[in-house]
Amino acid sequence: MRLERDRNQPPIVYLPEPSLKGRLSLEEAITCRRSVREFSAEPVTQAQLSQVLWAAQGITDKGRALRAVPSAGVTYPLEVYVVCGKDSVAGMSAGVYHYSVAQHSLTLHRGGDFRADLARTALSQEFISEAPLTIVICASFGRTTRGYGGRGERYVYIEVGHAGQNIYLQAAASGLATVAIGAFRDEAVREALQLDVECQSLYLMPVGKPA
């Protein structure tokens, strides 16, 4: 991990390179995958976070910049944010971070602990505020609908399902747990995290070690 700071730019956290060989087989990860809503306060390591983000959207073929999930027409409409508290991810300050796929890094989008705010947007599901971090998956639908019209909306929803399942399985393989949440107020999430208008929230996935 490298943390670079520039007074004129937000801090960037360069994540550890993801491992391509895990401690569990795919079959074992599928078997032990569960939706978990009670999390330990123990911090998530940057290596663990690196693996989960790589599984969600990371590059698996650097030559062609192909990602860990299939995407209609290689349009890649998804954007991933991480919302964490102070020291809930080892070595990282509290904030909302944007995941850069190309650099496999996190850029601070908004400083501060917004986990409780995020929980309120999700109909006060308080375990969101207790999890070390939540992955917020958003989509810029226009990237896909420009080529596929209205049908492209369906493709975006299919793609976020792929990403969500990858997060589930990678969390299980990394000694972590998660749960996919779709019950939240879209505009409230946008306001809490200060997301761009074209970025529509699709999934909230709290991540941490199971209690």
C-alpha positions in Angstrom: 0.0 0.0 0.0 1.2 3.5 -0.8 -0.6 6.7 0.3 0.2 9.7 -1.8 -0.8 13.2 -0.8 -0.8 16.4 -2.9 -2.1 19.6 -1.4 -4.0 20.3 -4.6 -5.3 16.8 -5.0 -7.3 14.4 -2.8 -5.3 11.6 -1.2 -4.8 8.4 -3.2 -4.5 4.9 -1.6 -2.7 2.5 -3.9 -4.0 -0.9 -2.9 -1.9 -4.1 -2.6 -1.8 -6.2 -5.8 -4.6 -8.8 -5.6 -3.7 -12.4 -5.1 -4.7 -14.8 -7.9 -4.8 -17.9 -5.7 -6.9 -18.1 -2.5 -7.2 -20.3 0.5 -10.7 -21.6 -0.5 -11.7 -23.3 -3.7 -14.6 -21.8 -5.7 -16.8 -24.6 -4.6 -16.0 -24.0 -0.9 -16.6 -20.3 -1.3 -20.0 -21.0 -2.9 -20.9 -23.4 -0.1 -20.0 -21.0 2.8 -21.4 -17.9 1.2 -24.1 -16.3 3.4 -25.8 -13.0 3.9 -24.5 -11.6 7.2 -25.8 -8.6 9.1 -23.7 -8.7 12.3 -20.1 -7.6 12.0 -17.0 -7.5 14.2 -15.4 -4.1 14.9 -12.1 -5.6 13.9 -10.5 -3.6 11.0 -10.5 -5.0 7.5 -7.0 -5.1 6.1 -6.1 -3.3 2.9 -5.2 -6.6 1.3 -8.7 -7.9 2.1 -10.3 -4.8 0.7 -8.0 -5.0 -2.4 -9.3 -8.5 -3.1 -12.9 -7.6 -2.8 -12.6 -4.6 -5.0 -10.7 -6.5 -7.6 -13.4 -9.2 -7.6 -16.1 -6.5 -8.1 -14.5 -4.6 -11.0 -10.8 -5.2 -11.1 -8.8 -5.8 -14.3 -8.2 -9.5 -15.1 -6.6 -9.0 -18.5 -4.3 -6.0 -18.6 -3.6 -6.3 -22.3 -7.3 -5.7 -23.2 -8.3 -4.1 -19.9 -11.0 -6.7 -19.3 -12.6 -6.8 -15.9 -13.7 -9.5 -13.4 -17.3 -9.3 -14.5 -18.8 -9.5 -18.0 -20.2 -6.3 -19.4 -22.5 -5.8 -22.4 -20.5 -4.4 -25.2 -17.6 -3.9 -22.8 -19.3 -0.7 -21.8 -18.6 -1.1 -18.0 -21.2 1.2 -16.6 -20.5 0.5 -12.9 -18.7 2.8 -10.5 -17.7 1.6 -7.0 -17.3 3.6 -3.8 -16.1 2.6 -0.4 -17.6 4.2 2.8 -15.5 3.5 5.9 -14.9 4.8 9.4 -11.6 5.8 11.0 -9.2 2.9 11.2 -12.0 0.5 10.1 -9.7 -0.2 7.2 -6.2 -0.5 8.4 -4.2 2.6 7.6 -7.1 4.5 6.0 -8.9 7.6 7.4 -12.7 7.8 7.5 -14.3 8.8 4.2 -16.0 8.0 1.0 -13.5 6.7 -1.5 -13.9 6.1 -5.3 -12.3 3.0 -6.7 -10.1 3.5 -9.7 -10.1 0.4 -11.8 -7.1 1.3 -14.0 -4.9 2.1 -11.0 -6.4 -0.4 -8.5 -6.5 2.5 -6.1 -8.8 4.5 -3.9 -9.2 8.3 -4.2 -10.8 10.2 -1.3 -14.1 11.6 -2.6 -15.4 13.0 0.7 -13.7 13.0 4.1 -15.5 11.9 7.3 -17.4 8.9 8.7 -20.7 8.7 6.8 -21.7 5.1 7.8 -24.5 6.3 10.0 -25.8 8.6 7.3 -25.7 5.7 4.9 -27.6 3.5 7.3 -30.4 6.2 7.5 -30.7 6.2 3.8 -31.3 2.5 3.9 -34.4 2.6 6.1 -32.3 2.8 9.3 -30.7 -0.6 8.9 -28.2 0.1 11.7 -25.8 -2.7 11.0 -24.6 -0.6 8.1 -23.2 1.9 10.5 -21.6 -0.9 12.5 -19.8 -2.7 9.6 -16.2 -1.5 9.0 -17.1 -0.5 5.5 -19.8 -0.5 2.9 -19.3 -0.9 -0.8 -21.6 1.2 -2.8 -22.1 0.1 -6.4 -23.5 2.8 -8.8 -24.1 2.9 -12.5 -23.9 5.4 -15.3 -26.6 3.9 -17.4 -25.8 6.1 -20.4 -22.6 4.2 -21.1 -24.7 1.1 -22.0 -27.9 2.6 -23.2 -26.1 4.7 -25.8 -25.4 1.5 -27.7 -28.3 -0.7 -26.7 -31.2 1.7 -26.1 -33.7 0.8 -23.4 -32.6 -2.8 -23.4 -29.3 -1.5 -22.0 -30.9 -0.8 -18.7 -31.5 -4.5 -18.3 -27.9 -5.2 -19.1 -26.8 -2.8 -16.4 -28.9 -4.6 -13.7 -27.5 -8.0 -14.9 -24.0 -6.6 -14.6 -24.4 -5.3 -11.0 -25.7 -8.8 -10.1 -22.5 -10.3 -11.4 -20.4 -7.8 -9.3 -22.5 -8.4 -6.2 -22.0 -12.2 -6.4 -18.3 -11.8 -6.9 -18.1 -9.6 -3.8 -20.0 -12.3 -1.9 -17.6 -15.1 -3.0 -14.4 -13.1 -2.5 -15.5 -12.0 0.9 -16.1 -15.6 1.9 -12.7 -16.6 0.5 -11.1 -13.7 2.4 -12.5 -14.5 5.9 -15.1 -11.7 5.5 -18.8 -11.5 5.1 -21.3 -9.2 3.4 -25.0 -8.7 2.5 -26.5 -7.2 -0.6 -28.9 -4.3 0.2 -31.4 -2.9 -2.3 -33.7 -1.1 0.2 -32.6 2.5 0.3 -33.7 5.9 -0.9 -31.7 6.7 -4.0 -31.6 10.4 -3.7 -30.7 10.2 -0.1 -27.7 8.1 -0.9 -26.6 10.5 -3.6 -26.9 13.4 -1.1 -25.1 11.7 1.7 -22.2 10.6 -0.4 -22.3 13.6 -2.8 -22.4 11.5 -5.9 -22.8 12.9 -9.4 -26.4 13.1 -10.8 -25.7 10.5 -13.5 -24.4 8.0 -10.9 -27.3 5.9 -9.8 -26.9 3.7 -6.7 -27.9 0.1 -7.2 -26.4 -1.9 -4.3 -25.1 -1.3 -0.8 -22.9 -4.1 0.5 -21.5 -3.8 4.1 -18.3 -5.7 4.5 -16.5 -6.9 7.6 -15.5 -9.9 9.7 -18.6 -11.7 10.9 -19.4 -11.3 14.5 
